[in-house]
């Protein structure tokens, strides 16, 4: 059944190479995602072939032997990588990130890291490209599949051939449909979890099942040479062509229907590759087979190397940097295959007891290292007082921003919103609402201080990652943006005491739908936001403008905080990485800011009413006429706690205009229409 093993290794190479170059930033093509799908098909085919053959010949499945083979195949190289990655991370990662790495290592050791990364997909969680063990999610999915699939084969081993085919095919179809549906409603869960990934491994299992039936093998043997070559060519095209499509051009989300093409192609190659033709000769080409042989180790090593290099570098890694990293990945993979994978897999033992003992001891040791790092809070003793102060700015900024906000890991409490401004028994009813996403949450403390100056009270309603927009849902994570916007509108409508709404949003991210590149080496590691606009063709930015106009129509004063300059560099971490002698304040181009925010500013400028007021943070954070630079730190003090959120010190500078506005608004519950309106430049 597996005489064409060289073709399978070639198929592995076809899967791993796009993954490497995608994650190295050389391409935005879809192979970086779909390559994993092909790996799942290959895995399903190979493992199912062995299990089906065993069940057919012996009438049983030796589970102990099966998992013994899995341990020898997966664990040694994985554990070496985990140990090396943790050791290197101790020299690179700050305490919070090292703690997160240790948590993900624990999850990987018990093969639930897919569930861990699904649960950790929160707004302030470090970007995926900075997570050294993110790739272990796919190993966890595989091992979870191989807990249940052998049991399924054992349960149906006495049933008819047709029944077995219907069971495997039915589960495949159900998993694919579930993946396609959840991609729209729970995309992160759909990406990471077994029920929505099972169809990819089941495609390989179905290929193995069909090859195990004499009737099907007879049909395959009778296919004419020309027909066989046509099918193999079409199968190769089904694998390669979707990989050549840019990710942003995909009309359908992943996984789901879009995955069926490469999965079907890979399954056909697995079934038909035993007969010689130009496709099998290509896949059997020695250098391609060589890459396929080390593909598991390549997959293991690429993510830790790329992630730690990104964390260590101040600037975005260049293509030359990535070429060096790819070369290093290959060297480590070859060493891992030669000195770890091969010797362990070739090991013959009279008893499996030494293997299980070694596996248990290694697992406990790695768990002990991870637990020690977690209990010691990421080994904070590695840093001096100045460095810890910079690290604390980032950590405390995130905690403070989360404290009074809804986010993907916590609910939104509109009716129990945090109070701002004047407090105490003689405090007035809240008349000001601070509304928006994390940018509003970041300035809320500063706004509260401004309100207190004028004896005003307010409330904060913010949701991290969600701008107030009419009938728009963010679908790239477990967000509830539409629910947030609807609750806000109802709250404002039924709150006559709320006279003024201060709206602060990271509008450039809404309008551009892409992370910020300061064009000087600073590119933020944040995933692309994806929105689904309901009931119309307007852009998300236009729907945001419409939401603000709705508040104005309700008779509220609206204070629009224009876009805060983004930085691209993580400001505290960049200052931390600078040598003491090289330490300089961080600045970015004002012209890049204008280019980045042009569309957002244009939409905000269209909001024209007597009761709209405007605050321009760039007036005070940027030099508008001299060197045309925007400051992100002053005398070594960060004005941002990451790459785009203001610290309290930064907010005080950015909101200098707010005092004048509040002074006018505090004279009465509502300002005279138009009397104090500030028009755009």
TORTIKOL-844774 format. One record per residue (C-alpha): residue in three letters; x, y, z. Coordinates in pm, whole numbers, padded with zeros to 5 digits, always signed. Layout:
N
ALAXYZ
...
REM end
This chain:
681
UNK+00000+00000+00000
UNK+00283+00241+00080
UNK+00533+00151-00193
UNK+00526+00510-00316
UNK+00670+00652+00007
UNK+00903+00881-00192
UNK+00598+01053-00342
UNK+00461+01110+00007
UNK+00789+01267+00116
UNK+00777+01487-00193
UNK+00425+01589-00099
UNK+00552+01683+00246
UNK+00811+01909+00083
UNK+00535+02068-00122
UNK+00357+02146+00205
UNK+00646+02269+00421
UNK+00821+02506+00177
UNK+00523+02746+00138
UNK+00484+02745+00518
UNK+00848+02848+00566
UNK+00841+03128+00311
UNK+00500+03254+00422
UNK+00605+03278+00787
UNK+00933+03438+00680
UNK+00735+03719+00520
UNK+00842+03651+00160
UNK+00488+03603+00037
UNK+00126+03669+00123
UNK+00016+03368-00080
UNK-00213+03111+00073
UNK+00040+02827+00090
UNK+00136+02931+00439
UNK-00207+02826+00560
UNK-00295+02550+00315
UNK+00037+02370+00361
UNK-00084+02260+00705
UNK-00397+02115+00541
UNK-00177+01899+00318
UNK+00020+01780+00621
UNK-00304+01674+00787
UNK-00408+01473+00478
UNK-00070+01298+00462
UNK-00085+01218+00831
UNK-00439+01082+00802
UNK-00340+00867+00504
UNK-00025+00716+00653
UNK-00161+00646+00999
UNK-00496+00519+00873
UNK-00321+00289+00624
UNK-00134+00118+00907
UNK-00438+00099+01133
UNK-00670-00034+00862
UNK-00414-00294+00756
UNK-00372-00405+01119
UNK-00748-00423+01177
UNK-00801-00622+00855
UNK-00519-00871+00916
UNK-00557-00929+01292
UNK-00912-00822+01367
UNK-00783-00587+01636
UNK-00573-00276+01692
UNK-00282-00291+01935
UNK-00329+00050+02097
UNK-00013+00022+02304
UNK+00198-00046+01995
UNK+00021+00231+01806
UNK+00093+00494+02070
UNK+00445+00358+02109
UNK+00502+00439+01742
UNK+00347+00784+01788
UNK+00574+00860+02083
UNK+00885+00755+01890
UNK+00775+00960+01589
UNK+00661+01280+01761
UNK+00810+01321+02107
UNK+01194+01316+02076
UNK+01233+01596+01822
UNK+00949+01792+01982
UNK+01103+01772+02328
UNK+01449+01876+02206
UNK+01290+02177+02037
UNK+01092+02267+02351
UNK+01402+02249+02570
UNK+01612+02459+02330
UNK+01334+02714+02279
UNK+01277+02762+02652
UNK+01650+02803+02713
UNK+01681+03064+02437
UNK+01364+03242+02548
UNK+01514+03301+02894
UNK+01761+03536+02726
UNK+01508+03708+02501
UNK+01157+03729+02645
UNK+01032+03964+02917
UNK+00865+03805+03223
UNK+00503+03814+03101
UNK+00595+03668+02762
UNK+00820+03402+02916
UNK+00533+03305+03144
UNK+00305+03276+02839
UNK+00568+03060+02667
UNK+00581+02831+02972
UNK+00202+02801+02971
UNK+00203+02710+02602
UNK+00476+02452+02669
UNK+00259+02286+02931
UNK-00027+02280+02681
UNK+00196+02133+02410
UNK+00319+01857+02641
UNK-00035+01733+02701
UNK-00135+01804+02338
UNK-00397+02071+02405
UNK-00205+02373+02276
UNK-00469+02427+02006
UNK-00722+02483+02285
UNK-00474+02703+02472
UNK-00410+02933+02175
UNK-00782+02945+02096
UNK-00855+03061+02450
UNK-00562+03306+02450
UNK-00670+03490+02137
UNK-00740+03810+02327
UNK-00691+04166+02209
UNK-00366+04239+02393
UNK-00220+03891+02354
UNK+00115+03918+02176
UNK+00094+03879+01800
UNK+00097+03529+01655
UNK+00430+03588+01485
UNK+00587+03650+01827
UNK+00467+03323+01986
UNK+00750+03068+01968
UNK+00529+02763+02023
UNK+00222+02864+01826
UNK+00284+02595+01566
UNK+00235+02317+01820
UNK-00142+02365+01780
UNK-00137+02140+01473
UNK+00043+01859+01658
UNK-00223+01879+01928
UNK-00501+01850+01670
UNK-00332+01543+01521
UNK-00286+01367+01853
UNK-00643+01442+01956
UNK-00759+01289+01627
UNK-00554+00976+01693
UNK-00718+00929+02030
UNK-01061+00892+01868
UNK-00996+00756+01519
UNK-00850+00415+01620
UNK-01150+00367+01847
UNK-01379+00441+01553
UNK-01201+00187+01333
UNK-01224-00071+01606
UNK-01597-00003+01654
UNK-01680-00057+01283
UNK-01424-00329+01200
UNK-01693-00599+01166
UNK-01931-00391+00956
UNK-01957-00401+00579
UNK-01715-00220+00351
UNK-01994+00009+00231
UNK-02089+00097+00589
UNK-01730+00187+00677
UNK-01709+00414+00375
UNK-02034+00589+00467
UNK-01916+00645+00825
UNK-01581+00797+00727
UNK-01735+01000+00445
UNK-02022+01120+00664
UNK-01786+01239+00937
UNK-01571+01411+00674
UNK-01871+01597+00534
UNK-02003+01695+00879
UNK-01663+01831+00983
UNK-01625+02033+00662
UNK-01974+02184+00692
UNK-01911+02270+01058
UNK-01580+02434+00966
UNK-01743+02642+00695
UNK-02024+02759+00925
UNK-01802+02835+01223
UNK-01558+03028+01004
UNK-01818+03304+00992
UNK-01929+03298+01353
UNK-01634+03159+01553
UNK-01335+03187+01318
UNK-01065+03138+01582
UNK-01235+02827+01719
UNK-01282+02697+01364
UNK-00912+02744+01290
UNK-00779+02569+01600
UNK-01019+02299+01710
UNK-01039+01930+01617
UNK-01405+01908+01504
UNK-01343+02165+01229
UNK-01002+02023+01130
UNK-01093+01654+01137
UNK-01213+01651+00775
UNK-00858+01719+00652
UNK-00722+01409+00826
UNK-01035+01217+00732
UNK-00963+01298+00366
UNK-00638+01105+00406
UNK-00820+00834+00599
UNK-01075+00799+00320
UNK-00793+00762+00066
UNK-00635+00491+00282
UNK-00970+00316+00322
UNK-01039+00316-00053
UNK-00694+00172-00124
UNK-00757-00103+00131
UNK-01055-00241-00062
UNK-00969-00486-00346
UNK-01265-00360-00549
UNK-01133-00001-00550
UNK-00776-00110-00615
UNK-00897-00305-00915
UNK-01065+00005-01052
UNK-00753+00214-00996
UNK-00541-00044-01178
UNK-00774-00029-01480
UNK-00739+00348-01527
UNK-00562+00408-01863
UNK-00219+00566-01851
UNK-00340+00892-02006
UNK-00631+00912-01761
UNK-00404+00838-01468
UNK-00163+01111-01574
UNK-00450+01357-01617
UNK-00583+01285-01266
UNK-00237+01324-01112
UNK-00182+01652-01297
UNK-00521+01781-01181
UNK-00441+01667-00826
UNK-00112+01855-00826
UNK-00288+02164-00964
UNK-00552+02137-00690
UNK-00273+02148-00431
UNK-00059+02421-00585
UNK-00306+02666-00739
UNK-00491+02762-00414
UNK-00149+02816-00254
UNK-00071+03079-00518
UNK-00374+03293-00435
UNK-00306+03592-00203
UNK-00468+03548+00136
UNK-00663+03874+00113
UNK-00818+03758-00216
UNK-00983+03453-00065
UNK-01358+03478-00102
UNK-01408+03208+00162
UNK-01259+03175+00509
UNK-01026+02897+00625
UNK-01071+02610+00706
UNK-01375+02504+00508
UNK-01465+02470+00144
UNK-01144+02646+00035
UNK-00944+02366+00202
UNK-01118+02094-00001
UNK-00912+02159-00316
UNK-00566+02096-00167
UNK-00704+01822+00058
UNK-00862+01640-00236
UNK-00548+01686-00445
UNK-00326+01551-00168
UNK-00558+01253-00112
UNK-00548+01168-00485
UNK-00168+01186-00493
UNK-00156+00956-00190
UNK-00383+00708-00368
UNK-00241+00717-00719
UNK+00125+00801-00670
UNK+00230+00436-00686
UNK+00217+00447-01068
UNK+00493+00629-01251
UNK+00417+00953-01435
UNK+00566+01300-01450
UNK+00403+01405-01118
UNK+00538+01104-00928
UNK+00881+01155-01086
UNK+00874+01521-00979
UNK+00775+01435-00624
UNK+01039+01159-00615
UNK+01319+01397-00722
UNK+01596+01345-00467
UNK+01627+01705-00336
UNK+01248+01728-00294
UNK+01239+01394-00114
UNK+01524+01518+00108
UNK+01321+01821+00213
UNK+01023+01595+00277
UNK+01228+01365+00498
UNK+01323+01652+00731
UNK+00987+01830+00700
UNK+00876+01746+01055
UNK+01191+01897+01203
UNK+01165+02193+00966
UNK+00815+02254+01094
UNK+00926+02223+01456
UNK+01216+02467+01433
UNK+01094+02743+01202
UNK+00844+02911+01436
UNK+01071+02938+01745
UNK+01358+03073+01537
UNK+01146+03328+01352
UNK+00953+03435+01663
UNK+01254+03482+01892
UNK+01442+03667+01618
UNK+01147+03903+01573
UNK+01128+03965+01948
UNK+01501+04029+01972
UNK+01514+04270+01678
UNK+01416+04634+01722
UNK+01320+04667+01355
UNK+01116+04449+01125
UNK+01336+04165+01000
UNK+01467+04208+00646
UNK+01448+03948+00372
UNK+01820+03888+00419
UNK+01759+03820+00788
UNK+01493+03568+00698
UNK+01718+03394+00446
UNK+01974+03342+00723
UNK+01698+03216+00953
UNK+01570+02974+00686
UNK+01925+02843+00637
UNK+01960+02799+01014
UNK+01622+02623+01022
UNK+01746+02375+00763
UNK+02070+02313+00955
UNK+01881+02246+01278
UNK+01627+02031+01098
UNK+01898+01818+00936
UNK+02069+01775+01275
UNK+01738+01693+01441
UNK+01649+01436+01174
UNK+01995+01277+01172
UNK+02069+01267+01544
UNK+01724+01261+01707
UNK+01448+01139+01473
UNK+01633+00860+01291
UNK+01810+00694+01587
UNK+01495+00689+01800
UNK+01271+00557+01524
UNK+01526+00287+01439
UNK+01554+00184+01802
UNK+01445-00174+01864
UNK+01352-00265+02220
UNK+01256-00600+02365
UNK+01020-00418+02596
UNK+00844-00084+02557
UNK+00893-00008+02926
UNK+01222+00189+02884
UNK+01061+00400+02611
UNK+00758+00487+02823
UNK+00979+00555+03125
UNK+01204+00789+02928
UNK+00899+00960+02778
UNK+00741+01008+03122
UNK+01062+01141+03279
UNK+01124+01384+02991
UNK+00763+01504+03008
UNK+00780+01559+03384
UNK+01113+01740+03353
UNK+00984+01979+03086
UNK+00665+02034+03284
UNK+00878+02112+03588
UNK+01075+02375+03396
UNK+00753+02533+03268
UNK+00592+02535+03614
UNK+00906+02686+03768
UNK+00895+02974+03518
UNK+00524+03030+03581
UNK+00561+03024+03960
UNK+00860+03260+03939
UNK+00656+03499+03720
UNK+00880+03467+03418
UNK+01208+03500+03611
UNK+01182+03876+03660
UNK+01517+03871+03843
UNK+01686+03872+03500
UNK+01619+04247+03467
UNK+01740+04553+03658
UNK+01516+04821+03812
UNK+01513+05049+03504
UNK+01429+04759+03275
UNK+01155+04636+03506
UNK+01007+04986+03513
UNK+00984+04986+03132
UNK+00834+04638+03132
UNK+00584+04744+03399
UNK+00467+05034+03181
UNK+00358+04786+02917
UNK+00204+04537+03158
UNK+00024+04796+03373
UNK-00103+04978+03063
UNK-00263+04659+02933
UNK-00416+04576+03272
UNK-00557+04925+03319
UNK-00702+04929+02969
UNK-00869+04592+03025
UNK-00996+04683+03371
UNK-01306+04874+03261
UNK-01350+04734+02911
UNK-01526+04453+02740
UNK-01287+04228+02550
UNK-01270+03886+02390
UNK-01190+03729+02725
UNK-01451+03917+02928
UNK-01804+04047+02901
UNK-01925+04401+02837
UNK-02113+04563+03126
UNK-02293+04865+02988
UNK-02527+04913+03283
UNK-02244+04878+03533
UNK-01988+05095+03356
UNK-01688+05241+03536
UNK-01735+05590+03679
UNK-01504+05873+03573
UNK-01447+06225+03696
UNK-01580+06358+04024
UNK-01678+06091+04275
UNK-01821+06092+04624
UNK-02160+06159+04783
UNK-02187+06507+04630
UNK-02083+06403+04281
UNK-02326+06494+04002
UNK-02498+06243+03776
UNK-02271+06129+03493
UNK-02308+06365+03201
UNK-02012+06249+02988
UNK-01965+05913+02817
UNK-01618+05797+02706
UNK-01685+05558+02419
UNK-01473+05353+02183
UNK-01220+05075+02155
UNK-00888+05027+02335
UNK-00774+05377+02233
UNK-01065+05522+02432
UNK-00985+05290+02723
UNK-00621+05404+02715
UNK-00713+05772+02755
UNK-01001+05717+03000
UNK-00789+05781+03311
UNK-00664+06109+03169
UNK-01019+06210+03067
UNK-01133+06131+03421
UNK-00876+06373+03560
UNK-00995+06643+03319
UNK-01357+06587+03419
UNK-01268+06619+03788
UNK-01118+06963+03725
UNK-01457+07092+03619
UNK-01671+06902+03868
UNK-01807+06671+03600
UNK-01875+06299+03625
UNK-01881+06045+03348
UNK-01884+05679+03258
UNK-01659+05464+03040
UNK-01799+05216+02790
UNK-01520+05064+02585
UNK-01467+04733+02409
UNK-01114+04633+02307
UNK-01092+04582+01931
UNK-01441+04715+01861
UNK-01528+05057+01725
UNK-01889+05174+01754
UNK-02027+05098+01407
UNK-02378+05037+01280
UNK-02445+04671+01194
UNK-02083+04564+01159
UNK-01935+04250+01311
UNK-01565+04181+01353
UNK-01509+03818+01251
UNK-01136+03752+01297
UNK-01182+03659+01662
UNK-01445+03600+01930
UNK-01553+03965+01925
UNK-01903+04097+01986
UNK-01872+04432+01814
UNK-02225+04449+01678
UNK-02367+04368+02021
UNK-02143+04636+02170
UNK-02264+04903+01927
UNK-02630+04813+01979
UNK-02597+04822+02359
UNK-02420+05158+02342
UNK-02693+05310+02125
UNK-02965+05190+02361
UNK-02772+05317+02663
UNK-02729+05663+02513
UNK-03093+05675+02405
UNK-03226+05593+02751
UNK-02977+05816+02939
UNK-03101+06176+02920
UNK-02838+06279+03174
UNK-02561+06191+02926
UNK-02507+06518+02741
UNK-02162+06461+02588
UNK-02010+06155+02417
UNK-01630+06149+02377
UNK-01548+05907+02095
UNK-01194+05774+02058
UNK-01121+05489+01818
UNK-00824+05355+01629
UNK-00990+05461+01306
UNK-00689+05399+01074
UNK-00705+05027+01156
UNK-01077+05029+01070
UNK-01021+05209+00741
UNK-00698+05041+00629
UNK-00765+04692+00769
UNK-00392+04637+00810
UNK-00123+04675+01076
UNK+00085+04993+01080
UNK+00420+05018+00900
UNK+00612+05334+00993
UNK+00836+05282+00685
UNK+01145+05302+00905
UNK+01162+04940+01015
UNK+00874+04942+01263
UNK+00593+04709+01158
UNK+00350+04606+01429
UNK+00285+04234+01476
UNK-00094+04247+01481
UNK-00336+04037+01285
UNK-00553+04197+01021
UNK-00902+04294+01141
UNK-01181+04143+00935
UNK-01534+04282+00934
UNK-01869+04168+00802
UNK-02091+04461+00709
UNK-02459+04372+00738
UNK-02737+04521+00530
UNK-02545+04746+00294
UNK-02230+04808+00093
UNK-02071+05082+00305
UNK-01720+05036+00441
UNK-01668+04974+00814
UNK-01527+05328+00842
UNK-01844+05473+00689
UNK-02055+05270+00932
UNK-01848+05419+01213
UNK-01927+05768+01090
UNK-02295+05676+01072
UNK-02285+05562+01436
UNK-02144+05898+01547
UNK-02408+06082+01342
UNK-02673+05875+01521
UNK-02551+06005+01861
UNK-02566+06360+01725
UNK-02920+06298+01603
UNK-03010+06196+01958
UNK-02917+06549+02062
UNK-02584+06467+02226
UNK-02266+06671+02207
UNK-01999+06457+02044
UNK-01629+06514+02103
UNK-01436+06339+01826
UNK-01081+06244+01920
UNK-00897+06223+01589
UNK-00650+05938+01526
UNK-00362+05904+01769
UNK-00030+05862+01580
UNK+00067+05496+01561
UNK+00430+05406+01622
UNK+00509+05068+01468
UNK+00766+04992+01737
UNK+00668+04867+02082
UNK+00789+05178+02264
UNK+00881+05038+02611
UNK+01036+04726+02456
UNK+01232+04931+02201
UNK+01371+05149+02480
UNK+01450+04830+02673
UNK+01646+04684+02382
UNK+01851+04997+02327
UNK+02194+04996+02487
UNK+02234+05267+02751
UNK+02485+05458+02542
UNK+02258+05447+02235
UNK+01936+05542+02409
UNK+01744+05806+02214
UNK+01382+05910+02210
UNK+01158+05737+01958
UNK+00993+05942+01684
UNK+00804+05865+01365
UNK+00719+06054+01047
UNK+00426+06298+01056
UNK+00390+06261+00678
UNK+00345+05884+00718
UNK+00081+05960+00981
UNK-00106+06185+00738
UNK-00091+05921+00466
UNK-00207+05645+00701
UNK-00499+05846+00844
UNK-00617+06023+00528
UNK-00926+05809+00472
UNK-01026+05804+00838
UNK-00982+06181+00876
UNK-01182+06240+00560
UNK-01477+06041+00697
UNK-01460+06216+01035
UNK-01446+06555+00863
UNK-01778+06474+00691
UNK-01953+06472+01029
UNK-02092+06824+01022
UNK-02317+06946+01304
UNK-02333+07231+01551
UNK-02288+06992+01843
UNK-01972+06815+01721
UNK-01632+06909+01868
UNK-01290+06792+01759
UNK-00968+06709+01942
UNK-00647+06660+01743
UNK-00381+06459+01932
UNK-00124+06509+01656
UNK-00121+06884+01724
UNK+00064+06815+02046
UNK+00240+06486+01970
UNK+00382+06592+01634
UNK+00586+06880+01496
UNK+00360+06995+01214
UNK+00605+07232+01044
UNK+00966+07176+01163
UNK+01118+06828+01136
UNK+00767+06684+01094
UNK+00817+06406+01348
UNK+00577+06258+01604
UNK+00720+06177+01947
UNK+00664+05841+02115
UNK+00889+05896+02418
UNK+01032+06196+02605
UNK+01367+06177+02783
UNK+01341+05799+02795
UNK+00982+05800+02928
UNK+00739+05613+02701
UNK+00431+05802+02584
UNK+00287+05471+02460
UNK+00264+05142+02650
UNK+00296+04941+02328
UNK+00302+05040+01961
UNK-00020+05246+01944
UNK-00182+05294+02290
UNK-00104+05606+02491
UNK+00024+05596+02845
UNK-00122+05841+03098
UNK+00173+06073+03024
UNK+00107+06046+02652
UNK-00266+06106+02696
UNK-00201+06422+02897
UNK-00008+06564+02603
UNK-00250+06440+02336
UNK-00562+06577+02510
UNK-00445+06931+02584
UNK-00743+07069+02389
UNK-00988+06881+02609
UNK-00969+07127+02899
UNK-01096+07413+02683
UNK-01385+07205+02555
UNK-01489+07084+02898
UNK-01470+07435+03039
UNK-01725+07547+02783
UNK-01944+07240+02821
UNK-01944+07257+03202
UNK-02115+07597+03204
UNK-02443+07423+03127
UNK-02574+07073+03085
UNK-02554+07135+02715
UNK-02350+07394+02523
UNK-02514+07646+02291
UNK-02532+07483+01945
UNK-02237+07590+01733
UNK-02098+07834+01989
UNK-01794+07628+02072
UNK-01760+07405+01769
UNK-01402+07347+01654
UNK-01376+07292+01283
UNK-01121+07072+01111
UNK-00808+07239+00975
REM end
